[in-house]
Amino acid sequence: MLGSTSCATTSYYLQSLNGHIDLLLKRQTISKILASQNTDKLLRDKLEMVLEIRRFASEHLGLPDNDSYSDYAELGRDFVVWNVFAAPELSLQAKQWCFLFVGCLHYRGYYSEEAANRYAQTLKVQGYDVFVGGVTAYSTLGWFNDPVLNTMLNRDNNYLASVIFHELSHQIFYLKNDTAFNEAFAETVAQTGVQYWLDLHGTTASRQKFLDKRSDETSFVNLILKYKEKLEMTYNSESSDDEKRANKKFLLNQIVEEYENQYETGNNTGRYATWLSSGLNNAKLTTVITYQDYVSGFLTIFHHEYGNYQKFYESVEKLSKCDKYKRKSILEDKITDFKC
């Protein structure tokens, strides 16, 4: 059994290493691409926008001023990696995988969608709820100069700015073994950073588009977090497993129905209808919970520091010194005057 596990671990690290090396070998310097007369106009416009966003990140958000996002790589696919998420059938506690250097994470990434689905199937056979989701970018935490990928350019400039701000945030602060803390911190910087960027450089239309999208996202996240509490009450109850399964099915259906009712009454645009109706389980819900559960707590700290990014980062550093349960309590209760 030990030999089998070791072999599987080695195989996983090899696919990760080979996938990242392949990505690095496809890099081209953005300045050279822009200097070429053969560069497609759409790509040129996007890469020029990347450079503007990159400068803004360092000058206004206090994010690292390094060579990340000074190169471009065309991967020939829509996602750079596919992350596998898993959770027990009757729990919202995300399964963790532990890795060299980065510690334990709530997901396991593959450069091949087929390999991700194959691994997810083995977890499903073991009784886990599973979900596989494509990812457009990831951070190497400053170990390498992360390139811009074609996968990042397929949406609007607001999304592009958000991705760059999010991934650079991981370079400025990363806490081992606490995925929810890291992702919510980076998401907070991304949300506030895009708002700041649009306030200074956006058009009326782009600002309104961002506000509409944020309103949609907030409504969706609040719905998921509302049912997170209901599901946790069910899973932690004294009911039998069969009763828990029945109530789980009922609550997951309720999420979809409530979202549909919101749409019919004009309280959302239906942006997440397909995601919800394509099948919900605990693993899929953890993808939202992991990235969003602590965002409101981080935003409270950010606004307490009057939007000063350097002071915000100092507060986050201070918060990171608390133990995991204390951090969780501070963020969930939105406490700004905390001691560890």
C-alpha positions in Angstrom: 0.0 0.0 0.0 2.8 2.4 0.8 4.5 1.6 -2.5 1.3 2.3 -4.4 0.8 5.7 -2.6 4.4 6.7 -3.2 4.1 5.8 -6.9 0.9 7.9 -7.2 2.5 10.8 -5.5 5.5 10.7 -7.7 3.2 10.5 -10.8 1.3 13.5 -9.6 4.3 15.7 -9.0 5.7 14.7 -12.4 2.6 15.8 -14.2 2.7 19.1 -12.3 6.3 19.7 -13.1 5.9 18.7 -16.8 2.8 20.9 -17.1 4.5 23.9 -15.6 7.7 23.5 -17.7 5.5 23.2 -20.8 3.9 26.5 -19.9 7.2 28.2 -19.3 8.6 27.0 -22.6 5.7 28.7 -24.4 6.4 32.1 -23.0 7.2 35.1 -25.2 8.1 38.5 -23.9 5.1 40.9 -24.2 7.3 43.8 -25.3 8.5 41.7 -28.3 5.0 40.6 -29.2 3.8 44.2 -29.2 6.8 45.3 -31.3 5.9 42.8 -34.0 3.8 44.1 -36.9 2.3 40.6 -37.2 0.6 40.7 -33.9 -3.2 40.4 -34.0 -4.9 43.6 -33.0 -7.2 41.9 -30.4 -4.2 40.3 -28.8 -2.2 43.5 -29.0 -5.0 45.5 -27.2 -5.3 42.8 -24.5 -1.6 42.7 -23.8 -1.3 46.5 -23.7 -4.1 46.4 -21.1 -2.2 43.8 -19.1 0.8 46.2 -18.9 -1.5 49.0 -17.7 -3.1 46.8 -15.1 0.3 45.5 -14.0 1.6 49.0 -13.4 -1.6 49.9 -11.5 -1.2 46.9 -9.3 2.3 48.0 -8.1 1.7 51.7 -8.0 -1.7 51.8 -6.3 -2.3 48.4 -4.6 1.2 47.8 -3.2 1.4 44.5 -5.1 4.9 43.1 -6.1 6.8 45.1 -8.7 8.5 42.2 -10.5 8.5 40.4 -13.9 5.3 38.5 -13.3 2.9 39.1 -16.3 5.6 40.5 -18.5 5.5 37.4 -20.6 2.7 35.8 -22.6 2.0 32.1 -23.3 -0.6 30.6 -25.7 -1.6 27.2 -24.4 -4.2 26.3 -27.1 -6.9 25.5 -24.5 -9.5 27.3 -22.4 -8.1 26.4 -19.0 -4.5 26.1 -17.7 -5.4 23.5 -15.1 -8.4 21.6 -13.8 -8.9 21.5 -10.0 -10.4 18.6 -8.3 -12.5 19.4 -5.2 -13.9 16.8 -2.8 -15.9 16.6 0.4 -17.6 13.8 2.4 -21.1 12.9 1.5 -22.4 14.4 4.8 -20.0 17.2 5.5 -18.9 20.6 4.0 -15.4 20.1 5.3 -13.3 20.1 2.1 -10.8 17.4 1.6 -7.2 18.6 1.8 -4.2 17.5 -0.1 -0.7 18.4 1.2 2.2 19.3 -1.1 5.8 20.3 -0.9 6.4 24.1 -0.4 2.8 25.3 -0.5 1.4 23.2 2.3 -2.2 21.8 2.4 -4.8 22.9 -0.1 -8.5 22.3 -0.6 -8.0 21.2 -4.2 -5.7 19.2 -6.4 -4.8 20.5 -9.8 -4.1 18.7 -13.1 -2.9 20.0 -16.4 -5.1 17.5 -18.2 -8.9 17.6 -17.9 -9.0 13.9 -18.5 -6.6 13.2 -15.7 -8.6 15.4 -13.3 -11.8 13.6 -14.2 -10.1 10.2 -13.8 -8.9 11.1 -10.3 -12.2 12.6 -9.4 -13.8 9.3 -10.3 -11.6 7.4 -7.9 -12.7 9.7 -5.1 -16.3 9.3 -6.1 -15.9 5.5 -5.8 -14.6 6.1 -2.3 -17.8 7.9 -1.4 -16.8 11.5 -1.7 -18.9 14.2 -3.4 -16.6 15.5 -6.2 -16.4 18.5 -8.5 -13.9 19.3 -11.3 -13.5 23.0 -12.3 -11.3 24.6 -15.0 -9.0 27.4 -13.8 -7.7 30.3 -16.0 -4.7 31.2 -13.9 -2.7 30.3 -10.9 0.2 31.7 -8.8 3.6 30.2 -8.2 3.9 32.5 -5.1 6.8 34.3 -6.5 8.9 31.2 -7.2 8.6 32.0 -10.9 7.6 35.0 -13.0 4.1 34.0 -13.8 3.1 34.7 -17.4 -0.1 36.0 -18.8 -2.0 33.1 -20.4 -4.5 33.1 -23.3 -6.9 31.5 -20.8 -6.9 34.9 -18.9 -7.8 36.9 -22.0 -11.1 35.4 -23.0 -13.3 37.7 -20.9 -13.6 41.5 -20.3 -10.9 43.7 -18.9 -12.6 43.8 -15.5 -12.1 40.1 -15.2 -8.5 40.4 -16.5 -7.7 43.0 -13.8 -9.3 40.9 -11.1 -7.3 37.8 -12.0 -4.0 39.7 -12.1 -4.7 41.4 -8.7 -5.8 38.1 -7.2 -2.8 36.1 -8.3 -0.3 38.9 -7.3 -1.9 39.0 -3.9 -0.7 35.4 -3.3 2.8 36.7 -3.8 2.6 39.3 -1.2 0.9 37.1 1.4 0.4 33.4 1.7 -0.4 31.4 4.8 0.5 27.7 4.6 -2.4 25.2 5.3 -5.2 27.7 5.2 -6.7 27.8 1.7 -9.9 29.7 2.8 -7.8 32.5 4.4 -5.5 32.9 1.4 -8.2 32.8 -1.3 -10.5 35.2 0.6 -7.6 37.6 1.2 -6.7 37.6 -2.5 -10.4 37.9 -3.5 -10.7 41.0 -1.3 -7.7 42.6 -2.9 -9.1 41.8 -6.4 -12.6 43.2 -5.7 -11.4 46.4 -4.1 -8.6 46.7 -6.6 -10.8 46.5 -9.6 -13.2 49.0 -8.1 -10.3 51.4 -7.5 -8.9 50.9 -11.0 -12.3 51.6 -12.5 -12.8 54.7 -10.3 -9.6 56.1 -11.8 -9.6 54.8 -15.3 -12.9 53.2 -16.1 -15.8 54.5 -18.2 -19.3 55.0 -16.9 -20.3 51.8 -18.7 -17.4 49.7 -17.4 -18.1 50.9 -13.8 -21.8 50.0 -14.1 -21.0 46.6 -15.6 -18.7 45.9 -12.6 -21.3 47.0 -10.1 -24.0 44.9 -11.7 -21.7 41.9 -11.7 -20.7 42.5 -8.1 -24.4 42.7 -7.1 -25.1 39.4 -8.8 -22.1 37.8 -7.2 -23.0 39.1 -3.7 -26.6 37.8 -4.0 -25.3 34.4 -5.2 -22.7 34.1 -2.5 -25.1 35.1 0.3 -27.5 32.4 -0.9 -24.8 29.7 -0.8 -23.6 30.9 2.6 -27.2 30.9 3.9 -27.6 27.2 2.9 -24.1 26.4 4.2 -25.5 27.1 7.7 -28.6 25.0 7.0 -26.6 22.1 5.7 -24.1 22.2 8.5 -27.0 22.1 11.0 -28.2 19.0 9.2 -24.8 17.3 9.1 -24.1 18.0 12.8 -27.5 16.9 14.0 -28.4 13.6 15.7 -30.5 12.5 12.8 -29.7 9.2 11.0 -27.6 9.2 7.9 -30.6 8.4 5.8 -32.5 11.4 7.3 -29.4 13.6 6.7 -29.3 12.5 3.0 -32.9 13.3 2.5 -32.6 16.7 4.1 -29.4 17.3 2.1 -31.3 16.6 -1.2 -34.1 18.9 -0.1 -31.8 21.8 0.8 -29.8 21.5 -2.4 -33.0 21.7 -4.4 -34.1 24.7 -2.3 -30.9 26.5 -3.3 -31.8 26.1 -7.0 -35.5 27.0 -6.4 -34.7 30.1 -4.4 -32.2 31.3 -7.0 -34.8 30.8 -9.7 -37.4 32.7 -7.7 -34.9 35.6 -7.3 -34.5 35.6 -11.1 -38.2 35.7 -11.7 -38.6 38.6 -9.3 -35.7 40.5 -11.0 -33.3 40.1 -8.0 -30.6 38.5 -10.1 -29.7 38.2 -13.8 -29.5 34.4 -13.9 -25.8 34.4 -14.3 -25.3 31.4 -12.1 -28.4 29.4 -13.2 -26.5 26.9 -15.3 -23.8 26.4 -12.6 -26.6 25.7 -10.0 -28.8 23.5 -12.2 -25.9 21.3 -13.5 -25.8 19.5 -10.3 -25.0 20.5 -6.7 -23.1 18.6 -4.1 -20.9 19.3 -1.1 -17.7 19.5 -3.1 -19.2 22.1 -5.6 -20.4 24.2 -2.7 -17.0 24.2 -1.1 -15.6 26.0 -4.2 -17.7 29.0 -3.3 -17.3 28.7 0.5 -13.5 28.4 0.2 -13.1 31.6 -1.8 -15.9 33.7 -0.3 -16.6 32.7 3.3 -14.1 35.2 4.8 -14.4 38.0 2.2 -16.8 40.1 4.2 -14.5 39.9 7.2 -11.5 40.9 5.2 -13.5 43.8 3.7 -14.4 45.0 7.1 -10.7 45.1 8.0 -9.9 46.8 4.7 -12.5 49.6 5.3 -11.4 49.9 8.9 -8.0 50.8 7.5 -9.7 53.4 5.2 -8.7 51.6 2.1 -5.0 51.9 2.8 -3.5 48.8 1.2 -0.3 48.8 3.1 -2.1 49.1 6.5 -4.5 46.4 5.3 -1.6 44.0 4.5 -0.1 44.8 7.9 -3.4 43.9 9.6 -3.6 40.7 7.6 -0.1 39.8 8.7 -1.0 40.5 12.3 -4.2 38.3 11.9 -2.1 35.5 10.4 -0.3 35.1 13.7 -3.5 34.0 15.4 -4.3 30.3 15.5 -6.7 29.0 12.8 -9.8 29.0 15.0 -9.1 32.5 16.3 -8.7 33.7 12.7 -11.9 32.1 11.7 -13.8 33.7 14.6 -12.3 37.2 13.9 -13.3 37.1 10.2 -16.7 35.5 10.7 -17.6 38.0 13.5 -16.0 40.9 11.5 -13.8 42.1 14.4 -11.3 44.8 13.6 -9.7 45.4 17.0 -8.2 42.0 17.5 -5.3 40.6 19.5 -3.7 37.2 19.2 
